[in-house]
Amino acid sequence: MKKMEIFDPAMCCSTGVCGPSVDKNLLRVATLLNRLEKKGVKVERHNLTSDPKSYVDNSIVNKLLLDNGVDILPITMVDGEVVKTKEYPTNEEFVSLLEIPEEYIMSELGARKARHEKQ
């Protein structure tokens, strides 16, 4: 199975619901990662605020930050290679990068509907 790591910018939480306005993209990513975890797909997520050591210890991420500053975040890596910077992967990119079935990212209702339509 592919190993994905996401290096988030500094933030108080990973869902995007703790600030004055909800970040819909962060909420989408958090929901998607929750669905993936239920399917046994683990995506490691690092937060610059609570886990700065991960950014220092990863030489690729460290160099990107030194060369580009925090504007390069978020950084998404798969199997140790940078696959996306400055924004989170789309749902389709998660499926492609992790090489997983599309149903893995769908809600239970959406997955049931997709299975029903295939029949």
N, C-alpha and C positions, 0 to 999 in steps of 0.2 A: 504494500500500500504506500502511496505517496505521502511524504511528510511535508505539511504546510505550516509555516510560521508567519504570523502577522505582527509587525512591529508598529504599534499605534503611536500617535502623537501623545503628548501629555494631556491627560484628562482625568476627571475624578472617578469615572466609571466606564465600563465597556459598552453600555447600552445607549448612551446618549440621551437618557431621560432625566438626568439629574440637574441640568442647567435650566435657564429661564425659558428656553424653547427646545422642543424635541428635535434631535437630528434624525431625520427619517432614514438616512443612509446607514447610520450607526445602528439604529434599531433593526433595519433589514439584515445587516451582517450578524448581529447578536442572535436574532431569531433563526437565521439560516444555520449558524454554527451550533445552536441548540438542537436543531433537527438533525444535523450531521452526527452530533455526539450520540443521539438516540439510535442512530444507525451504525454506531461503532466506528465512525470516522472522527479522529481526534485532530483538531487544528489548534496548535499552540498560539496563544495570543500574549503579547508582551505590552505593558503599558509603561511609557517613559516615566511617568510619575511614581509608580509603585515598584518598578523593576528596572531601574537604570543600568544595573550590572549586566543584564542581557545585551544591552546596546553596546556596552564597552567590550564585553567578551566576544561578541560576534565581529570578527575583523572586517567582513564585507559591510555590515550595517554601520560599524564605527567609521569606516572610510567614507561611506556615502554621506554620513552626517557631518564629518569634518569638511568634506569637499562642497557640500550643498546646503548645509544647515538643516534645521528642523522642517523646512518646507518640503523636504523630500519624503516626509512621513505622510501616510502610512507606507511601509515597505512590506511587500508580500514575497516570501521565498518558498520555493518548492524544491525539496531534496537538495537544499543548500545553495540554490541559485535564485537570484532576484528575477521575479517574473512580472512585477508591477510596482510602480512607485507613485506617490502623490495622490493616489485614490485607491479605494477598496475594489477588489474584483467584483464584477457583475455576477449575478446568479449563474449565467451561462459560462462565465470564466471559471467559477468554482467547479462546475461539472467537468469542464474540459481539463483544467489543471490537475484536479484530483482523480480524473478518469473514473468517475462514479456515474451510476444511473441518474437520469434527471429526476426520477421519482424521489430520490434521497433529499432533494431540497424543497419538495412540495409539501404543503400541509397535508395532513391525513385525508381531509376532504378532497383536496386537489388530486392526490395520488389515487384515491378510489375512483374519482371521476375519469381520470386518464386511463385507468385499467378497464373501466366499463366501456369507454369509447373505443378501445382497441378490440373489444369482443364483437 
